[in-house]
Every structure is written in structure tokens, then in C-alpha cells.
């Protein structure tokens, strides 16, 4: 299985790029071929679609986008790699997540191959998954904040008190500053 592919772009077409790597030219389907340049080197995370008589590669510059693409295919019955790539052509990763969170299934009807029933299924079946992924990412952010505060000499108990009620939206840097301010006010 190919997880990542790095090489120079030799050709660009409407839906794909040819990446030359290790003496082989790989056709990789991408959401936005216009963002690639011939003779430039790119490293892409690869999703392999293996069918009876065809192997296709779908490439993403960002691992989280590839993971989201995989999630769509795995969780939404009736959506394959081609249709999922159509979604990613129509929406950026952030816009896709926003549409799922808002429940705006009608936005998906503009994607070729997606009707009303499939659009509703996308929102229903991915809504909980998206929330879970965000929770994981947010808890990772708080782990980094905890680690930073420990390295600054704050105690485990006082850090726990501050972090348990902290809203974890914002950057790690902002959260560390906010925690330090709260820890300083508590002394």
C-alpha cells in the first residue's frame, strides 16, 4: 500500500496530476490540479482505491484532509472515491466540516452524483464523527498547554484546576497565555 508519494509533477490535467517518482509516472487524482506547477516537487498523502480491474490514487497535501476523505468513503454508504473527490473539489476541508456541523445537507446537492438522500446521509453519518475528531484535536491542544505550563514550573494540581474550565478554542499560544494569567491571579 502506498501511503505517501513524493516527486515532480510532469503533467497536469483537469482532475489529476502525473507525479514522476522513482522512474515511474503515477497518475494521482487531486481536488485542485490548478494549485500544482509542472516541474515542482510535491509530497502527497495517498488514498488507494482498489477495484476489480483498476487501482487509482487520490492525493492530498494535508494528512487531515486525506483522513477526512477516507472517513467519507468508509462511513457514508454509497459514496466511493470519485464522488468523495467531487466533494473535495466543491468544498475546502474547513468548509466541508462547517457544512456538516451546520447540518446544511442541501449544499452537497451541488456535487455531481449526490442527490438529496445521499446529501442527508452525509450530514447524518458524519456529524458525530466530525465532533469526535474535533474533541480529539482539542484535547491534544490542552495536553500541549499542560506540558508548557509544567515546563514553566507550575504544579499539576493548579494546572488541572485552570484547564478543567478552560474553553479550548484559540491557538495553543493564546491558551498558554490565558492559563498563565489565571494562574497568576490565583496566587
C-alpha atoms as one frame of an Amber mdcrd trajectory, in Angstrom:
protein
   0.000   0.000   0.000   1.275   3.448  -0.875   0.842   5.924   1.990   2.794
   8.852   0.567   4.252   9.769  -2.784   6.896  12.406  -3.428   8.055  13.506
  -6.841   7.959  16.130  -9.564   4.802  16.975 -11.430   5.206  16.152 -15.126
   1.652  16.758 -16.371  -1.499  18.430 -15.131  -4.972  17.516 -16.377  -8.488
  18.525 -15.411  -8.724  16.127 -12.437  -5.244  14.750 -11.865  -1.507  15.256
 -11.957   1.241  12.915 -13.117   3.895  12.657 -10.406   7.227  11.242 -11.539
   8.849   9.351  -8.676  11.500   6.652  -8.726  11.432   6.379 -12.503   7.643
   5.850 -12.596   4.882   8.304 -13.503   1.885   7.977 -11.170  -1.487   9.470
 -12.065  -2.855  10.991  -8.876  -6.367  12.433  -8.705  -6.411  15.705  -6.770
  -9.127  18.147  -5.758  -7.451  21.236  -7.208  -4.970  20.487 -10.015  -4.666
  24.217 -10.678  -2.699  24.510  -7.407   0.120  22.370  -8.827   3.011  23.503
 -11.037   4.916  21.445 -13.599   8.490  20.565 -12.515   7.705  21.348  -8.859
   8.240  18.612  -6.262   5.300  17.672  -4.055   4.759  15.160  -1.271   1.203
  13.838  -1.248  -0.641  11.607   1.200  -2.217   8.873  -0.895  -5.562   7.137
  -0.659  -5.555   3.972  -2.801  -8.793   2.859  -4.391  -8.513  -0.756  -5.477
 -11.256  -2.212  -7.639 -11.526  -5.410  -9.596  -9.520  -4.181 -12.587  -8.339
  -0.734 -11.534  -6.081   0.897  -8.961  -6.473   4.644  -8.509  -4.516   7.071
  -6.363  -6.060  10.124  -4.695  -3.586  12.660  -3.342  -3.707  15.267  -0.594
  -1.115  17.781   0.543  -2.535  17.646   4.079  -2.896  14.421   6.108  -6.009
  15.585   7.912  -7.715  16.173   4.550  -6.791  12.642   3.443  -8.143  11.265
   6.731 -11.406  13.150   6.233 -11.628  11.843   2.645 -11.171   8.273   3.953
 -13.821   8.861   6.609 -16.362   9.938   3.981 -15.772   6.766   1.974 -15.842
   4.456   4.998 -18.825   5.954   6.813 -21.218   7.058   4.080 -22.777   4.133
   2.267 -22.855   4.605  -1.493 -20.022   7.130  -1.725 -16.887   5.961  -3.465
 -13.585   7.670  -4.081 -14.698   9.513  -7.254 -17.757  11.030  -5.596 -15.789
  11.849  -2.447 -13.197  13.656  -4.586 -16.064  15.604  -6.158 -16.991  16.772
  -2.646 -13.417  17.878  -2.006 -13.376  19.747  -5.324 -16.519  21.595  -4.313
 -15.537  22.333  -0.696 -12.321  23.057   1.150 -11.752  20.864   4.206 -12.843
  23.649   6.568 -15.955  24.449   4.520 -16.841  20.741   4.391 -16.607  20.466
   8.194 -18.629  23.663   8.578 -21.392  22.354   6.308 -21.530  19.070   8.276
 -21.654  20.890  11.621 -24.402  23.246  10.463 -26.445  20.352   9.039 -26.777
  22.094   5.675 -27.258  18.951   3.581 -28.564  20.977   0.627 -25.043  22.304
  -0.007 -23.967  18.788  -1.032 -26.623  18.563  -3.744 -24.434  20.774  -5.949
 -21.833  17.959  -6.145 -22.239  15.686  -9.196 -23.544  12.244  -8.189 -25.112
  13.388  -4.912 -28.871  13.598  -4.575 -30.986  14.653  -1.627 -30.957  11.260
   0.161 -27.181  10.918  -0.099 -26.696  14.534   0.985 -28.785  13.909   4.103
 -26.845  10.697   4.806 -23.537  12.550   4.585 -24.620  15.040   7.246 -26.235
  12.416   9.499 -23.474   9.823   9.302 -20.542  12.212   9.588 -21.922  14.662
  12.151 -20.903  12.598  15.186 -17.596  11.568  13.616 -16.616  15.195  12.970
 -17.436  16.143  16.569 -15.328  13.226  17.862 -12.363  14.234  15.693 -12.615
  17.835  16.906 -12.692  16.661  20.534  -9.530  14.634  19.965  -7.791  17.603
  18.366  -8.917  19.919  21.153  -7.785  17.553  23.885  -4.395  17.301  22.131
  -4.214  21.087  22.303  -4.825  21.051  26.057  -2.129  18.387  26.516   0.345
  20.744  24.857  -0.813  23.609  27.106  -0.416  21.386  30.194   3.091  20.407
  29.103   4.060  24.043  28.524   2.773  25.067  31.951   4.613  22.191  33.646
   7.852  23.256  31.951   7.291  26.770  33.329   7.231  25.352  36.865   3.512
  25.322  37.650   2.200  22.410  39.707  -0.007  19.604  38.343  -2.937  20.422
  40.680  -3.083  24.133  39.913  -2.815  23.444  36.163  -5.680  20.923  36.349
  -7.894  23.491  38.124  -7.283  26.091  35.420  -7.599  23.750  32.443 -10.788
  21.953  33.509 -12.930  25.048  32.933 -10.936  26.477  30.038 -12.568  26.879
  26.644 -10.069  25.288  24.287 -10.835  27.376  21.236  -7.964  29.505  20.025
  -4.314  28.821  19.437  -2.085  26.934  21.869  -0.129  30.139  22.431  -3.307
  32.039  23.374  -4.382  29.242  25.719  -0.997  29.202  27.462  -1.150  32.988
  27.949  -4.693  32.745  29.291  -3.724  29.934  31.688  -0.681  31.849  32.961
  -2.875  34.908  33.563  -5.365  32.798  35.537  -2.587  31.047  37.458  -1.013
  34.405  38.322  -4.347  35.815  39.561  -4.835  32.762  41.802  -1.617  33.388
  43.764
